[in-house]
Amino acid sequence: MAKAGNNREITVADVAREAGVSKAQAARALGAYGAVSDAVRERVLAAAARLNYRPNQPARTLNTGRSHSVGVVVGDIENPYFSLATRGISDAVERSGFTVVLANTSERVMAERAAVDMLMDKRVDGLIVAPASTGDAAHLQAVVDAGRPLVLLDRTVPGLAADAARAEIEPAAREAADHLLALGHRRIGYITTADGSDVRTDGPHPLPSPVAARVAGLVGGFTERGLTWDSDLLRSCRHDEAAIRKAVVDLVRDPSPATALIASDSLIGLVVVGALQEEGLRIPDDVSVLMYDDQPWARLVTPPITVVAQPTYDIGHAAGSRLAALIGGATNSPPLVPLPATLIRRGSIGPVGGASPARS
């Protein structure tokens, strides 16, 4: 709360005295609960502004049962995708009077559980979570069971009754695969930092993560031509540059080297470009490069990088808007529609060895 002139904190009683109303009326107007006339509310809010009153949030939460905050749990705040999505979330929920409490998990389920528990203890009014795993989600089910509004970001979880704001990846991934295959590429490496179980495209219960959808688009492009993608070209790395660089070197220095590399996000893509430069390999003459998520640097390097771009801000805004609506009591809303991703062709993809495109 704000301090009075004698360093004393401004209280609800001070605001009530300034506004000429009872303490109970001031509390109801400031806390947005209970019955209070518009005239009284305006007087109280004007008095609070003059006194620079700041509410005691824990007390406010106890009085109203609402914290006027939402929890946002993301995998890697350094990843520009999550930064931009969080901006979209923030813009959406702040319009409804909520603040954002942000937690980062480094894509670790244990850290995600701890973050969700912390946010539930803080009594946030709802949560937006980008699940670190699509298979280990008991803590998210507990949120749903507790009746706390939950929206997923970027990823879905099988069997969890929570809407998800995400992109429709697979069509653009298929188009990207077609582009590479039409130029003769058959040895196409895919580099991701997702857990290997989250990128499976085979088996009775493939996990519907965005990375799995990207890989499925690649596999589908091969299958349509009667070809088989070599899954040994998939590299699932730790979240550090050294591991990604090693993956690049392994793929391009293999006896049957990859002629094209797909980076699963822009952070990986930046490391891939640097690693190829260190290896003395030219893009696209020696190795073609495709990256998921567009970033300004991708247009500025030589050659510019071909990308599959997602409407990241809009995805975050959709998640925030849906959560605010759920907190407000919305029911029976139609599921969020996945937003389309787009292949943007630039100069980083060329024919294998500079040759003419191979026939499929």
PLY file of the C-alpha trace (Angstrom):
ply
format ascii 1.0
element vertex 360
property float x
property float y
property float z
element edge 359
property int vertex1
property int vertex2
end_header
0.00 0.00 0.00
1.03 3.63 -0.46
2.57 5.60 2.40
0.95 8.59 4.06
2.93 11.74 4.69
4.20 10.41 8.03
5.39 7.20 6.28
2.23 5.39 7.38
0.64 3.09 4.81
-2.59 4.34 3.28
-5.46 2.10 4.36
-9.02 1.46 3.25
-10.11 3.58 6.22
-8.06 6.51 4.87
-9.72 6.17 1.47
-13.17 5.94 3.10
-12.50 9.11 5.12
-11.27 10.95 2.02
-14.32 9.87 0.02
-16.79 10.53 2.85
-18.18 7.00 2.86
-18.12 4.11 5.30
-15.17 1.74 5.45
-17.42 -1.12 4.27
-18.52 0.86 1.22
-14.92 1.76 0.40
-13.83 -1.87 0.75
-16.59 -3.07 -1.58
-15.77 -0.41 -4.20
-12.03 -1.08 -4.08
-12.43 -4.84 -4.08
-15.10 -4.92 -6.82
-17.39 -7.13 -4.77
-20.76 -6.66 -3.11
-23.34 -3.95 -3.78
-22.24 -0.35 -4.11
-23.72 2.49 -6.14
-21.92 3.92 -9.15
-21.72 7.30 -7.43
-20.03 5.83 -4.35
-17.68 3.75 -6.48
-16.58 6.83 -8.43
-15.97 8.81 -5.22
-13.96 5.97 -3.68
-11.83 5.38 -6.77
-11.15 9.12 -7.09
-10.11 9.27 -3.43
-7.88 6.23 -3.85
-6.18 7.90 -6.83
-5.61 11.12 -4.90
-4.06 9.22 -2.00
-2.09 6.87 -4.28
-3.69 3.94 -2.49
-2.37 0.46 -3.33
-4.42 -2.54 -2.18
-3.11 -5.22 0.13
-3.33 -8.07 -2.37
-3.42 -11.01 0.10
-6.20 -9.32 2.06
-8.05 -8.51 -1.13
-7.83 -12.14 -2.20
-9.19 -13.33 1.14
-12.08 -10.86 0.95
-13.09 -11.55 -2.65
-11.76 -15.01 -3.38
-10.10 -13.45 -6.44
-6.46 -12.46 -6.89
-7.04 -10.61 -10.17
-3.96 -12.39 -11.50
-3.31 -15.26 -13.89
-0.41 -17.67 -13.96
1.52 -18.25 -17.17
3.93 -21.21 -17.31
6.21 -21.47 -20.35
9.05 -23.75 -21.37
11.78 -21.23 -22.13
11.31 -17.49 -21.75
14.50 -16.93 -23.79
12.78 -18.54 -26.76
11.31 -15.69 -28.83
8.20 -17.79 -29.45
7.30 -17.80 -25.76
8.30 -14.16 -25.30
5.96 -13.01 -28.06
3.17 -15.38 -27.02
3.43 -14.05 -23.45
3.08 -10.50 -24.79
-0.13 -11.56 -26.53
-1.41 -13.18 -23.33
-0.56 -10.10 -21.27
-2.27 -7.72 -23.67
-5.42 -9.84 -23.61
-5.76 -10.42 -19.87
-4.79 -6.89 -18.83
-7.79 -5.58 -20.74
-9.90 -7.65 -18.36
-8.11 -6.30 -15.28
-5.70 -9.19 -14.63
-1.97 -9.11 -14.03
0.37 -11.88 -15.18
2.56 -14.01 -12.90
5.14 -15.70 -15.13
7.04 -18.94 -14.46
9.73 -20.60 -16.58
10.29 -24.37 -16.59
13.23 -24.94 -18.96
10.97 -27.66 -20.40
11.29 -29.75 -17.24
8.16 -31.45 -15.92
9.39 -31.27 -12.32
9.84 -27.49 -12.60
6.42 -27.23 -14.22
4.77 -29.11 -11.34
6.45 -26.79 -8.83
5.38 -23.70 -10.79
1.76 -24.86 -11.03
1.69 -25.67 -7.31
3.14 -22.24 -6.48
0.60 -20.45 -8.65
-2.29 -22.45 -7.20
-1.06 -21.55 -3.70
-1.06 -17.88 -4.74
-4.69 -18.39 -5.75
-4.30 -17.10 -9.28
-7.68 -16.92 -10.97
-6.58 -19.13 -13.86
-3.55 -20.62 -15.58
-2.06 -20.79 -19.07
0.50 -23.57 -19.40
2.74 -24.76 -22.23
3.09 -28.39 -21.09
6.64 -29.73 -20.92
5.27 -33.21 -21.60
2.11 -34.33 -23.30
2.13 -37.57 -21.32
2.99 -36.51 -17.75
0.21 -34.12 -16.81
-1.36 -35.25 -13.53
-0.66 -31.80 -12.05
-2.64 -30.19 -14.87
-5.51 -32.60 -14.33
-5.45 -31.52 -10.67
-5.96 -27.90 -11.80
-9.00 -28.93 -13.84
-10.34 -31.06 -10.97
-10.00 -28.06 -8.64
-12.24 -26.05 -10.95
-9.53 -23.51 -11.75
-9.72 -22.26 -15.37
-6.89 -23.67 -17.49
-5.85 -23.01 -21.09
-2.95 -24.77 -22.80
-0.46 -22.88 -24.96
1.11 -24.33 -28.11
0.52 -27.96 -27.07
-2.37 -30.27 -26.37
-2.56 -33.05 -23.78
-4.57 -36.18 -24.63
-7.52 -36.70 -22.30
-7.20 -33.33 -20.54
-10.38 -31.23 -20.63
-8.64 -27.95 -21.38
-8.72 -25.85 -24.52
-5.48 -25.12 -26.35
-4.32 -22.07 -28.29
-1.94 -23.28 -30.98
-1.00 -23.25 -34.64
-2.08 -25.70 -37.32
1.43 -26.86 -38.16
1.18 -30.00 -40.26
-0.04 -28.50 -43.58
2.83 -25.98 -43.64
5.24 -28.72 -42.55
4.07 -30.86 -45.47
4.54 -27.93 -47.87
8.06 -27.42 -46.51
8.83 -31.12 -47.01
7.48 -30.97 -50.58
9.72 -27.98 -51.28
12.82 -29.83 -50.08
11.93 -33.08 -51.81
11.23 -31.33 -55.12
14.79 -30.01 -55.01
16.20 -33.50 -54.65
16.74 -33.67 -50.89
16.33 -37.10 -49.37
18.75 -36.91 -46.42
16.88 -34.34 -44.34
17.96 -33.89 -40.73
15.59 -32.62 -38.05
16.98 -31.03 -34.86
14.83 -30.44 -31.80
15.24 -29.99 -28.05
11.91 -31.72 -27.36
11.94 -34.99 -25.47
12.17 -37.92 -27.87
8.83 -39.32 -26.71
7.12 -36.10 -27.79
8.22 -36.40 -31.41
7.09 -39.95 -32.12
4.99 -40.30 -35.25
4.55 -44.07 -35.04
3.09 -46.50 -32.52
-0.50 -46.89 -31.33
-0.61 -43.62 -29.38
1.53 -40.93 -31.00
1.73 -37.82 -28.85
0.17 -34.72 -30.42
2.89 -32.20 -29.67
3.71 -29.42 -32.16
7.07 -31.07 -32.85
5.32 -34.35 -33.61
3.11 -32.48 -36.10
6.18 -30.99 -37.77
7.84 -34.36 -38.08
4.56 -35.88 -39.29
4.45 -33.32 -42.09
7.99 -34.28 -43.10
7.20 -37.99 -43.01
3.99 -37.40 -44.97
5.90 -35.67 -47.76
8.16 -38.71 -48.13
5.28 -41.16 -47.96
3.34 -39.34 -50.68
6.27 -39.97 -53.02
6.64 -43.61 -52.07
9.73 -42.80 -50.04
10.70 -43.36 -46.42
12.31 -40.72 -44.23
15.25 -42.09 -42.27
14.28 -41.46 -38.64
17.96 -41.77 -37.67
18.21 -38.22 -39.00
16.15 -37.01 -36.03
18.30 -35.43 -33.32
16.70 -34.71 -29.94
19.21 -32.57 -28.03
19.58 -31.07 -24.61
18.83 -27.37 -24.22
22.37 -26.13 -24.82
24.38 -24.89 -27.78
27.06 -27.56 -27.52
24.55 -30.37 -27.95
22.92 -28.66 -30.94
26.30 -27.98 -32.57
27.29 -31.61 -32.11
24.03 -32.70 -33.73
24.75 -30.47 -36.74
28.30 -31.80 -37.12
27.13 -35.42 -36.79
24.49 -34.93 -39.47
26.63 -33.15 -42.03
29.80 -35.22 -41.49
28.04 -38.60 -41.60
29.21 -40.97 -44.39
25.73 -40.34 -45.87
25.45 -36.70 -44.86
22.28 -34.69 -44.51
21.84 -32.32 -47.44
19.21 -30.28 -45.59
18.62 -29.42 -41.93
15.36 -28.45 -40.26
15.60 -26.47 -37.01
12.56 -26.94 -34.78
12.66 -23.35 -33.46
14.54 -20.10 -33.97
17.00 -20.61 -31.11
18.05 -23.92 -32.64
18.12 -22.30 -36.07
20.57 -19.63 -34.93
22.94 -22.29 -33.59
22.57 -24.37 -36.78
23.56 -21.42 -38.97
26.59 -20.71 -36.77
27.66 -24.35 -36.70
27.51 -24.63 -40.49
29.64 -21.50 -40.82
32.19 -22.97 -38.41
32.27 -26.16 -40.50
32.99 -24.11 -43.61
29.73 -25.18 -45.26
27.73 -22.81 -47.42
23.98 -22.30 -47.27
22.33 -23.50 -49.50
25.13 -24.69 -51.82
26.36 -27.36 -49.39
23.47 -27.64 -46.93
19.94 -26.24 -47.17
18.32 -24.87 -44.01
14.68 -24.56 -42.93
13.61 -23.10 -39.58
10.37 -23.01 -37.61
9.31 -19.56 -36.33
10.26 -16.35 -38.10
12.59 -13.84 -36.46
14.04 -10.56 -37.77
17.55 -11.99 -37.95
16.34 -14.71 -40.33
15.65 -12.05 -42.98
18.97 -10.27 -42.42
21.50 -13.10 -42.76
22.91 -14.11 -46.14
21.11 -15.95 -47.55
17.83 -15.20 -45.74
16.41 -18.26 -43.98
13.32 -20.07 -45.25
10.88 -20.43 -42.34
7.57 -21.86 -41.28
6.07 -18.85 -39.53
3.44 -19.07 -36.80
1.05 -16.28 -35.75
2.65 -16.35 -32.32
1.26 -13.13 -30.87
-2.24 -14.08 -32.00
-1.89 -17.51 -30.41
-0.96 -15.92 -27.08
-3.75 -13.36 -27.37
-6.26 -16.13 -28.07
-5.08 -18.02 -24.98
-5.38 -14.91 -22.80
-8.80 -13.96 -24.14
-10.15 -17.47 -23.61
-8.79 -17.63 -20.05
-10.29 -14.24 -19.17
-13.64 -15.41 -20.53
-13.48 -18.64 -18.50
-12.66 -16.72 -15.33
-15.62 -14.50 -16.09
-17.91 -17.52 -16.11
-18.13 -18.34 -19.83
-19.39 -21.86 -20.51
-19.97 -23.97 -23.61
-17.59 -21.88 -25.70
-16.58 -23.53 -28.99
-13.03 -24.93 -29.00
-10.31 -22.55 -30.06
-9.55 -22.97 -33.76
-5.84 -23.62 -34.51
-4.32 -20.69 -36.40
-2.56 -21.44 -39.70
1.22 -21.55 -40.03
2.79 -20.33 -43.27
5.84 -21.40 -45.28
7.91 -18.34 -46.26
10.38 -19.23 -49.00
13.70 -17.39 -48.96
17.19 -18.19 -50.15
18.38 -20.87 -47.71
16.97 -23.84 -49.64
18.47 -24.92 -52.96
18.86 -28.05 -55.06
21.11 -30.82 -53.84
24.67 -30.07 -54.87
23.44 -27.22 -57.05
21.95 -29.77 -59.42
18.58 -29.58 -61.10
15.65 -30.70 -58.98
15.31 -34.46 -58.82
12.14 -36.06 -60.05
9.99 -37.71 -57.46
0 1
1 2
2 3
3 4
4 5
5 6
6 7
7 8
8 9
9 10
10 11
11 12
12 13
13 14
14 15
15 16
16 17
17 18
18 19
19 20
20 21
21 22
22 23
23 24
24 25
25 26
26 27
27 28
28 29
29 30
30 31
31 32
32 33
33 34
34 35
35 36
36 37
37 38
38 39
39 40
40 41
41 42
42 43
43 44
44 45
45 46
46 47
47 48
48 49
49 50
50 51
51 52
52 53
53 54
54 55
55 56
56 57
57 58
58 59
59 60
60 61
61 62
62 63
63 64
64 65
65 66
66 67
67 68
68 69
69 70
70 71
71 72
72 73
73 74
74 75
75 76
76 77
77 78
78 79
79 80
80 81
81 82
82 83
83 84
84 85
85 86
86 87
87 88
88 89
89 90
90 91
91 92
92 93
93 94
94 95
95 96
96 97
97 98
98 99
99 100
100 101
101 102
102 103
103 104
104 105
105 106
106 107
107 108
108 109
109 110
110 111
111 112
112 113
113 114
114 115
115 116
116 117
117 118
118 119
119 120
120 121
121 122
122 123
123 124
124 125
125 126
126 127
127 128
128 129
129 130
130 131
131 132
132 133
133 134
134 135
135 136
136 137
137 138
138 139
139 140
140 141
141 142
142 143
143 144
144 145
145 146
146 147
147 148
148 149
149 150
150 151
151 152
152 153
153 154
154 155
155 156
156 157
157 158
158 159
159 160
160 161
161 162
162 163
163 164
164 165
165 166
166 167
167 168
168 169
169 170
170 171
171 172
172 173
173 174
174 175
175 176
176 177
177 178
178 179
179 180
180 181
181 182
182 183
183 184
184 185
185 186
186 187
187 188
188 189
189 190
190 191
191 192
192 193
193 194
194 195
195 196
196 197
197 198
198 199
199 200
200 201
201 202
202 203
203 204
204 205
205 206
206 207
207 208
208 209
209 210
210 211
211 212
212 213
213 214
214 215
215 216
216 217
217 218
218 219
219 220
220 221
221 222
222 223
223 224
224 225
225 226
226 227
227 228
228 229
229 230
230 231
231 232
232 233
233 234
234 235
235 236
236 237
237 238
238 239
239 240
240 241
241 242
242 243
243 244
244 245
245 246
246 247
247 248
248 249
249 250
250 251
251 252
252 253
253 254
254 255
255 256
256 257
257 258
258 259
259 260
260 261
261 262
262 263
263 264
264 265
265 266
266 267
267 268
268 269
269 270
270 271
271 272
272 273
273 274
274 275
275 276
276 277
277 278
278 279
279 280
280 281
281 282
282 283
283 284
284 285
285 286
286 287
287 288
288 289
289 290
290 291
291 292
292 293
293 294
294 295
295 296
296 297
297 298
298 299
299 300
300 301
301 302
302 303
303 304
304 305
305 306
306 307
307 308
308 309
309 310
310 311
311 312
312 313
313 314
314 315
315 316
316 317
317 318
318 319
319 320
320 321
321 322
322 323
323 324
324 325
325 326
326 327
327 328
328 329
329 330
330 331
331 332
332 333
333 334
334 335
335 336
336 337
337 338
338 339
339 340
340 341
341 342
342 343
343 344
344 345
345 346
346 347
347 348
348 349
349 350
350 351
351 352
352 353
353 354
354 355
355 356
356 357
357 358
358 359
